[in-house]
Each structure stands twice: as structure tokens, then as C-alpha cells.
Amino acid sequence: MIGRPILTAAETRAAEEAAFATGLSVDQAMERAGSAVAEAAWRFAGPRETLVLCGPGNNGGDGYVIARWLRERGVRVRVAASGEARTPASQLNRARWAGPVEKLAEAQPAPLLIDALFGTGLVRPLDPVVAEPLARLAEAASLSVAVDLPSGVGTDDGSWLGPAIPYDLTVALAVLKPAHRLQPAAAYMGRLVLADIGIAGTSDLAEIARPRLSPPGPADHKYTRGHVVVLGGAMPGAALLSAMAAQRGGAGYVTLAAEASAGAAPAALVRRADPVGLILADDRVGCAVVGPGLGRDAEASVRLDEAIGAGRPCVLDADALTLLAERRRALPADSILTPHEGEFRRLFGDLGGSRVERARTAARSSGAVVVLKGPDTVVAAPDGRAAIAQPATGWLASAGTGDVLAGVIAANRARGLDAFTAACAGVWLHGRAGALAGPGLIADDLVAHLPAALGECC
């Protein structure tokens, strides 16, 4: 479920120091980084005329290595610098570059631009004397490549500290950083590749990867595969979407607890109008979905209280989150909250920090796993673990897709996965179903494509 680690700027520096302590030199790491970017640029763009922009630090040192490697391959390369190299390793590689170095402000464009001005660790806005020529040269280039991160990106929060320039390729060095997956910066990275330069690190933050799920075995039956109960209410269509998503997301038994349902429900969907407490008293219930279509009136509030009081694992979404914001309730252990940005603010207020930091704070304060939905969905656990989803199609910005996500997460929770792992698995399956459904999708299409997405994981 959890893929490649994502390291903050501080964690990246610690990983580098640990590697240097074992014998790797800064110059060796720079040579590996520069050669890796040069190889990626060569494969991506071919032997087209190239302008490499070098900054004063080690990112600029990588740029001098890139220029040297491309020239050795016969590429016409020019180098422009924003200033003199300041670190020992960048000074060494500046000396190894046999060609001239132009001033950044005076540089003329080239078909391929490689941005090695600033990488990991930038915390202040780019000076206009750098930002303006960078924007000019990038606009004139046919293709642009960023070294580690585009210059002007906030490493830990994905903010823009310089011009928002779209890149065609970004070569992340050693490890992924939060900005590679957080918006708005992530949308400007283009194709993202990771270069192994002999530096590795660990973190409580990772990328959400394709889950590895076990298919049903000969000893399984409908209840071992997971029993999900979805509470209906004022908007029966939303609850039905969640129930169908749980079915198609792998649950063996799904009950829609509602007096009425919208449209033609699958014959395999069990519909019950019994009291919520009675339905959830069944020990075989593995997870309840509360919120999609629930409503926000007094009756809905009572149904929410009954569901929480039953003590079953819960996925709380939509109307349930609004009701929680109006009146706090003690949540069952390992509950999963799935707010979008507006619901998150109503629940937790205007928290500071990046989306990852905010989701972690919310998870700690609530004791629940928090799925902060959006174009850069973040899943956070109360113990500090967090994960960022890979980019999903923008077509998911459609009514009902969140109801589907709640059902898919519940299916994974009911099958026995812990809350954090179930949430990550559900987010991946949801995004993959969106990719399979294609442009113009509606929530119903996601349900139809969940089996194919699930098949890729079993």
C-alpha cells in the first residue's frame, strides 16, 4: 500500500549526511546526479541544443556536470549562471566545465532548457534578477527539464516561491520530496522520474502505491471477505453509490440500511429498514459507512449517534462530517474521516502548515485516520504516518465520487486491513478506477471500473 518514501528538506539533508559519513563524497554524489539527469534529458529530448542554468550551490554544481556529460555526447550545450559557484563541489565541477559561462540575465534561449538553479531547501521567494530571466528562457524553450525540483518551489509544501513555470520533465534526486506530490507545484512537474544516486532515507511520509490484496481463497466466504453496512438517509442515491462501491470494491456482503433506495439497486445488495443499532449489533459487520446521503436534520443526527454508539469501525463522510462539526462526538477506535477541504476546515479550523502537516494535526487531535481529499489527497494516521496519493484525473471532480471512495475504503476496512492501510488502498483503487473510466466520467462509472482496478491488485 505504501510506496516510495517522501522526505522533507531536513530529512533529505540528514540522509545525505548519513551517506557522506559512510564514505560517499559530495563530489561523487554530484557526479551521479548530473550524469543521471543528463541521461534522462538525452532520452527524453534527444540531441537538441541545450541551455543549462546553474545556481551558486550544489544544484548548480549538478548543472555543470549535466552540461559536461551532454557535450561529451555531442550535444551543443551552453551554460548560464546566476552567480559564481560557492560550494566546494560546485566550484570543482565549474572548473571541470571547459566551455564559457554566460550571465543568466544576458542568456539567449535554446530549444532545451535545463533548470539547475535551485533545488531542495528553498524557503524564500526568488529574486527578480533570477525569476525574470528564468521565466523568459523557459517560455522560449521547446522543452524544459527541472533538476530535483523546479526553481522557486517550496520543498515541503509545494508552494510557488517564484514564477509558476510548467516543466516537461522533473528528475528527482535520491528521494521524492513533498513538493513532487503536493499542489500547486505537482501540476507543473511534467513527467517525474527518480534518480538513484546512492543516498537513501526513511520517513513517516510516503507515496501511496498500488496495494497488494489477497484474492478470496478456498476457505473464504461472504463474511470473511467483509460485511459493510451503509446508512441511508435523505439522499438515497449517495448511499446507494457507496453501497455499490463497497460491493465492487471487494466486500463479500453489503447491507444498505435505509427505508428507500434510489434507482435500480443490484439484486445482491441487502436492504434493511431495521433500527441502525439492531443492524450494527451483528458481530459480523466489519465496517459502517455513515454520511453519504445521510441528511443533516435531527433524524440524521440520531442515526449518526446510533452508528457511533455501536462501536463498529466507521468511515465517516459527507453529512456525517457536517454533523460532527456541529456537535463533537467520541468516535469509535480507528475511525476514518474523509473530508474535502471545506469539510476539513469546518471540522478542524484553519490549521497552519502544509496539507500533510494539517492532516497529521487533525489525525492526532481526533484519534482518527484522516483522508484529506483533493487533487493531492493526503492520508494521515494519529501515530504520525502519512501518505500522499499519486496524481489522479481531474475528472474525479464530479458529484458522488466521494461517496464511491467512502464505500471502497469501507470494503478494505471490513476485509481486515487496519484503518490507515484500508484508507490508502481505497484511495489508490478510486484513482485507478478514475483513470480507467476516462474523460467525462461520473460516479457510476467509477463503480463499474472498480473490478478492473481491484484485479490489478490481486
C-alpha positions in Angstrom: 0.0 0.0 0.0 2.9 2.3 0.9 5.4 3.1 -1.8 8.5 5.2 -2.1 9.4 7.4 0.9 8.9 11.2 0.7 11.5 13.2 2.6 11.3 16.8 3.7 14.2 19.1 3.1 15.5 18.5 6.6 15.1 14.7 6.2 16.9 14.9 2.9 19.9 16.7 4.4 20.0 14.1 7.2 20.0 11.3 4.6 22.8 13.0 2.7 24.9 13.4 5.8 24.4 9.8 6.7 25.6 8.7 3.2 28.6 11.0 3.4 29.5 9.5 6.8 29.8 6.1 5.2 32.3 7.3 2.6 30.3 8.8 -0.3 31.8 12.2 -1.2 29.8 15.2 -2.2 31.6 15.2 -5.5 30.7 11.6 -6.2 27.0 12.3 -5.4 27.1 15.3 -7.7 28.7 13.3 -10.5 26.0 10.7 -10.1 23.2 13.2 -10.0 24.5 15.2 -13.0 25.0 12.1 -15.1 21.6 10.7 -14.2 19.9 14.0 -15.2 21.9 14.1 -18.4 20.9 10.6 -19.3 17.2 11.4 -18.6 17.3 14.6 -20.7 19.1 12.7 -23.5 16.4 10.0 -23.6 13.6 12.5 -23.2 14.6 15.2 -25.6 17.3 13.7 -27.8 20.4 15.7 -29.1 18.8 19.1 -29.3 20.7 22.3 -28.5 20.6 22.8 -24.7 20.9 25.7 -22.2 21.8 24.7 -18.7 21.0 27.2 -15.9 23.3 26.9 -12.9 22.8 28.4 -9.5 25.6 29.1 -6.9 25.0 26.0 -4.8 25.2 22.2 -5.2 22.2 22.2 -7.6 24.2 24.4 -9.8 27.1 22.0 -9.5 24.8 19.3 -10.8 24.2 21.6 -13.8 27.9 21.8 -14.7 28.1 18.0 -14.6 25.0 17.8 -16.8 26.5 20.2 -19.3 29.8 18.3 -19.5 28.1 14.9 -19.9 25.8 16.2 -22.7 28.7 17.8 -24.5 30.6 14.5 -24.4 27.6 13.0 -26.2 27.9 15.6 -29.0 25.1 17.9 -27.9 25.5 21.6 -28.4 25.4 22.9 -24.8 25.6 26.4 -23.3 25.8 27.3 -19.6 24.3 30.4 -18.0 24.8 31.0 -14.3 23.1 33.3 -11.8 26.4 33.8 -9.9 29.7 32.3 -9.0 29.8 28.8 -7.6 30.0 28.9 -3.8 30.3 25.4 -2.5 33.5 23.3 -2.9 31.8 20.6 -5.0 30.1 23.1 -7.3 33.4 25.1 -7.7 35.2 21.8 -8.6 32.7 21.0 -11.3 32.6 24.6 -12.6 36.3 24.2 -13.1 35.8 20.9 -15.0 33.4 22.6 -17.4 35.6 23.7 -20.3 33.1 26.0 -22.0 32.2 29.6 -21.3 29.6 30.6 -18.7 27.1 33.3 -19.7 25.4 35.6 -17.3 21.8 34.5 -16.6 20.3 37.9 -17.4 22.0 38.0 -20.8 21.5 34.4 -21.9 19.7 33.6 -25.1 17.2 30.7 -25.2 17.7 27.2 -26.5 15.3 24.5 -27.6 16.0 22.5 -24.4 16.2 24.3 -21.1 17.7 22.5 -18.0 17.0 24.3 -14.8 19.7 23.7 -12.2 19.4 27.0 -10.4 17.8 26.0 -7.1 16.6 22.6 -5.8 15.7 21.3 -2.4 15.5 23.6 0.6 14.4 26.9 -1.0 12.4 28.9 1.6 12.3 32.5 0.3 11.0 33.9 -2.9 13.3 34.0 -6.0 14.9 37.3 -6.5 13.5 39.1 -9.6 17.0 39.1 -11.2 16.7 35.3 -11.3 12.9 34.8 -11.7 12.5 37.1 -14.7 15.2 35.6 -17.0 14.2 32.1 -15.9 10.6 32.7 -17.0 11.8 34.3 -20.2 14.1 31.4 -21.1 11.5 28.8 -20.1 8.8 30.3 -22.3 11.1 30.4 -25.3 12.2 26.7 -24.9 10.5 23.9 -26.7 11.2 21.5 -23.7 12.2 22.2 -20.2 13.7 19.9 -17.5 14.0 20.6 -13.8 16.8 19.2 -11.7 15.4 17.8 -8.5 12.7 20.5 -8.2 11.7 23.4 -10.4 13.5 26.6 -9.1 11.1 28.5 -6.9 9.2 25.6 -5.4 8.8 25.3 -1.7 10.1 21.8 -0.9 7.9 20.9 2.0 4.6 22.4 1.0 4.5 22.6 -2.8 4.1 26.3 -2.9 5.5 28.6 -5.5 8.2 31.0 -4.4 9.0 32.0 -8.0 7.3 32.0 -11.4 4.9 29.1 -11.9 6.6 27.5 -14.9 5.3 24.3 -16.4 8.2 21.7 -16.9 8.1 18.8 -19.2 10.3 16.6 -17.1 11.5 16.7 -13.5 14.3 14.4 -12.3 14.0 14.0 -8.5 17.4 13.3 -7.0 17.8 10.4 -4.5 14.3 10.6 -2.9 10.9 12.2 -3.5 10.1 15.4 -1.7 6.6 16.6 -0.7 6.5 19.2 -3.5 6.7 16.4 -6.0 3.2 15.3 -5.0 1.6 18.4 -3.4 -0.3 21.0 -5.3 0.1 23.5 -6.8 3.7 22.6 -7.7 3.0 19.0 -8.6 0.9 20.0 -11.5 3.9 21.7 -13.1 6.4 18.9 -12.8 5.6 17.2 -16.0 6.9 13.6 -16.2 8.5 12.7 -12.8 11.4 10.3 -12.7 13.6 9.4 -9.7 17.3 9.1 -10.0 19.2 6.8 -7.6 22.5 8.5 -6.6 23.4 6.3 -3.7 21.5 8.2 -1.0 18.5 6.7 0.7 16.4 7.8 3.6 13.3 6.9 5.7 10.3 8.9 6.6 6.9 8.6 8.1 5.6 10.1 4.9 5.4 8.1 1.7 3.7 7.8 -1.7 0.5 5.7 -1.9 1.4 2.7 -4.1 -0.7 0.0 -5.7 -2.0 -2.2 -2.9 -1.3 -5.9 -2.8 -4.5 -7.5 -1.9 -5.2 -11.2 -1.5 -7.9 -12.7 -3.7 -10.5 -14.8 -2.0 -9.2 -18.3 -1.2 -10.9 -21.7 -0.8 -11.6 -21.1 2.9 -13.2 -17.7 2.3 -17.0 -16.9 2.4 -19.0 -13.8 2.2 -18.4 -12.7 5.8 -14.7 -13.3 5.8 -14.4 -11.1 2.7 -16.0 -8.3 4.7 -19.5 -7.2 5.7 -20.2 -3.5 5.1 -23.2 -1.6 6.3 -24.1 1.7 4.6 -26.5 4.0 6.4 -29.0 5.7 4.1 -31.0 8.8 4.7 -32.3 11.9 3.0 -30.5 11.4 -0.4 -30.8 7.7 -1.2 -28.7 7.9 -4.4 -25.5 8.8 -2.5 -25.9 5.9 0.0 -26.6 3.6 -3.0 -23.3 4.7 -4.7 -21.4 3.9 -1.5 -23.0 0.5 -1.2 -22.4 -0.4 -4.8 -18.8 0.8 -4.5 -18.3 -1.5 -1.4 -19.6 -4.4 -3.4 -17.4 -3.8 -6.4 -14.5 -2.9 -4.2 -14.3 -6.4 -2.8 -16.7 -6.7 0.1 -18.5 -10.0 0.4 -21.7 -8.8 1.9 -23.2 -5.3 1.8 -26.2 -4.0 3.6 -27.9 -0.7 2.8 -29.7 0.4 6.0 -32.4 2.6 4.6 -36.2 2.7 4.2 -35.8 3.6 0.5 -33.2 3.4 -2.2 -32.8 5.4 -5.4 -32.9 3.7 -8.8 -32.3 0.1 -9.6 -30.1 -1.4 -6.9 -28.2 -4.7 -7.5 -30.2 -7.7 -6.5 -27.2 -8.8 -4.4 -27.5 -5.7 -2.2 -29.2 -6.4 1.0 -31.7 -3.7 2.0 -32.9 -3.4 5.6 -35.2 -0.8 7.3 -34.5 -2.1 10.8 -33.1 0.2 13.5 -29.5 1.1 13.0 -28.5 -0.3 16.4 -30.0 -3.6 15.6 -28.3 -3.9 12.2 -24.9 -3.0 13.6 -25.3 -5.3 16.6 -24.3 -8.1 14.2 -20.7 -9.0 15.2 -20.0 -9.9 11.5 -20.2 -6.3 10.5 -16.7 -5.2 9.6 -17.3 -1.5 8.8 -20.1 1.0 8.6 -20.3 3.9 6.1 -22.0 6.9 7.6 -22.7 10.2 5.9 -23.3 9.9 2.1 -26.9 11.0 1.7 -27.5 10.8 5.4 -29.0 14.3 5.7 -28.4 16.9 8.4 -31.7 17.0 10.3 -32.5 15.7 13.8 -33.2 12.2 12.5 -29.8 12.1 10.7 -28.1 13.2 13.9 -29.8 10.4 15.8 -28.8 7.8 13.2 -25.2 9.1 13.4 -25.2 8.7 17.2 -26.6 5.2 16.9 -23.9 4.2 14.4 -21.1 5.6 16.6 -22.6 4.0 19.7 -22.5 0.6 18.1 -18.7 0.8 18.2 -18.0 -0.7 14.8 -15.2 0.6 12.6 -16.6 3.6 10.7 -16.0 5.6 7.6 -17.4 9.0 8.2 -18.1 11.2 5.2 -20.2 14.0 3.8 -23.2 14.8 6.0 -21.7 12.9 9.0 -18.7 15.3 8.9 -21.0 18.3 9.0 -22.9 16.9 11.9 -19.7 16.2 13.7 -18.6 19.8 13.1 -21.8 21.0 14.7 -21.6 18.7 17.8 -18.5 16.7 18.7 -18.9 13.1 19.4 -16.5 10.5 20.8 -15.5 8.3 17.7 -15.0 4.6 17.6 -11.4 3.5 17.7 -9.7 3.6 14.3 -12.4 5.6 12.6 -11.7 7.0 9.2 -12.8 10.6 8.3 -12.9 11.6 4.6 -13.3 15.4 4.4 -12.8 17.6 1.4 -11.1 21.0 2.1 -14.3 22.7 3.2 -15.4 19.9 5.5 -11.9 19.8 6.9 -11.9 23.5 7.8 -15.4 23.1 9.5 -14.1 20.2 11.5 -10.7 21.3 12.5 -10.5 25.1 11.8 -7.8 26.9 9.9 -4.7 24.9 10.8 -1.3 26.1 9.7 1.3 24.3 7.6 1.3 22.1 4.5 -1.6 19.7 3.7 0.5 16.9 5.2 1.1 18.8 8.4 -2.6 19.8 8.6 -3.8 16.3 8.1 -1.4 14.9 10.7 -2.6 17.5 13.2 -6.2 16.6 12.6 -5.5 12.9 12.9 -3.7 13.4 16.2 -6.4 15.6 17.6 -9.3 13.4 16.5 -7.7 10.0 17.0 -9.0 9.0 13.6 -7.3 8.3 10.2 -7.9 11.4 8.1 -8.3 11.3 4.3 -7.9 14.9 3.2 -9.4 14.7 -0.3 -8.3 16.8 -3.2 -6.0 16.7 -6.3 -3.2 15.8 -3.9 -5.1 13.5 -1.4 -3.3 13.0 1.9 -3.9 10.1 4.3 -2.7 10.7 7.9 -2.8 8.4 11.0 -2.8 9.5 14.6 0.6 8.0 15.1 2.2 10.4 12.6 2.3 8.2 9.5 1.1 9.9 6.3 0.9 9.2 2.6 0.2 11.3 -0.5 -1.7 9.9 -3.5 -0.2 9.9 -6.9 -1.9 12.4 -9.3 -5.4 11.4 -10.2 -7.5 12.5 -13.1 -9.3 15.9 -12.7 -12.4 14.2 -14.0 -12.9 12.9 -10.4 -14.2 16.4 -9.5 -17.7 15.3 -10.0 -20.7 14.7 -7.8 -20.8 11.4 -6.0 -17.2 10.4 -6.5 -16.5 10.9 -2.8 -19.4 8.6 -1.9 -17.7 5.9 -4.0 -14.4 6.5 -2.2 -16.1 6.0 1.2 -17.5 2.7 0.0 -14.2 1.4 -1.4 -12.4 2.3 1.8 -15.0 0.6 3.9 -14.7 -2.6 1.8 -11.0 -2.7 2.6 -11.5 -2.0 6.2 -14.1 -4.7 6.5 -11.8 -7.3 5.0 -9.5 -6.8 7.9 -7.0 -4.1 6.9 -6.1 -1.6 9.5 -7.6 1.9 9.1 -4.6 3.6 7.6 -3.8 0.8 5.2 -7.5 0.5 4.2 -7.7 4.2 3.5 -4.6 4.2 1.4 -5.8 1.1 -0.6 -9.2 2.8 -1.1 -7.6 6.0 -2.4 -5.4 4.1 -4.9 -8.3 2.0 -6.2 -10.5 5.1 -6.5 -7.9 6.9 -8.5 -7.2 3.9 -10.7 -10.9 3.4 -11.5 -11.0 7.1 -12.5 -8.1 6.6 -14.9 -9.8 3.5 -16.4 -13.2 5.3 -16.7 -11.6 8.2 -18.7 -12.8 11.7 -19.6 -16.3 12.6 -18.8 -16.7 10.1 -16.0 -19.5 10.2 -13.5 -19.5 8.4 -10.1 -21.5 5.5 -11.5 -18.6 4.9 -14.0 -16.2 4.6 -11.1 -18.2 1.7 -9.6 -18.2 -0.1 -13.0 -14.4 0.2 -13.3 -13.6 -0.8 -9.7 -13.4 -4.6 -10.5 -10.7 -3.9 -13.1 -8.8 -1.8 -10.7 -9.2 -4.4 -8.0 -7.9 -7.1 -10.4 -4.6 -5.2 -10.8 -4.1 -5.6 -7.0 -4.9 -9.3 -6.5 
